[in-house]
Amino acid sequence: MYLARVYVTLKPTVNDPQGLTIKGGLKSLGFEAVGSVRAGKYMEIRLDAASEAEAKSAVTEMCKKLLANPVIEDFRFEVDEAKT
């Protein structure tokens, strides 16, 4: 059993209105040091796989086919053996 931690973020050239809204909220709360915010998605996926390589391959396909929009988003992930 493996645990994948998947991070999906907008590509640097894509506008991030959610990030701008968060930045504005933080500034209005007094966090003036905030220069920028980029919002994204985080997912944890537990999967059965014969090996770490097989798990990584499966997660890559999941990201390409559903979890990330390759036109506007990048993804990265970590795969570790799941602790029970």
N, C-alpha and C positions, 0 to 999 in steps of 0.2 A: 504494500500500500504506500502510495506517495502523496505528498501534499505540494501542490503548485500554488505559488503566490504570483498572481498576474497583475501587472500595472499597465494601464492603458492611458496614454496622454495625447493631447492634441499635438500635431506637428507644430514646430516653432513658427511657421509662416501663417498658421490658421488663427484668426481672431478668437478670443476666449471671453465672451461676455459674462459667463459665470465667474471666471477669475477676476474680472474687473469689478463685478458686484461685491465679491468677497473682499477685495482690496479696499473698496469704498467703505464697507462695513467695518473693517478693521481700523481704518483711519478714523472713522467717526467714533470709535471706541477709545481713541487715544493712542493707537499703535502707529505713530507717525513714521517709524523707521521702515515700514513695509514698502519695498520698492515695486514689487510685482507679485502676482499670484497666478498660477496656472492650475486649473482644476482638472481632475482626471477620475479614473475608476480603479478600484482595487477589488480583486476577487480571490477567494481561496477555493481551490478545487481539489478534492480528494479523488484519487483514481487508482484502480488496480492496474498494474503493469508488470511485465516480467523483469524489466530492468529500468534503471534511471534513463538510459538512452531512449527506450521505448516511451516512457512517460513524457520526456522532453519533446519527442516527435509528435505525440498525440496533442500536447498542449500547443505546440506551434500550429498544428492544423486547426485546432479549436479557435485560436486567435485569428488566423487568416480567414476562416469561414464564417465566424459569428461574433466573437468577442470584440474585435477591433475593426473599424472601417479603414481599410488601407489607404484610401484617398486622403483622409484628413487626420488619421491617428497612427501613432507608433505604439508598439507594445514591447514589453520585456517581462521576463519571469524568472523565478527561481524554483527549482524542484528539489525537495529533500524527502527522505524517508519519513513517513507520517508516524508520529508518536501516538500510541493508543490511548 
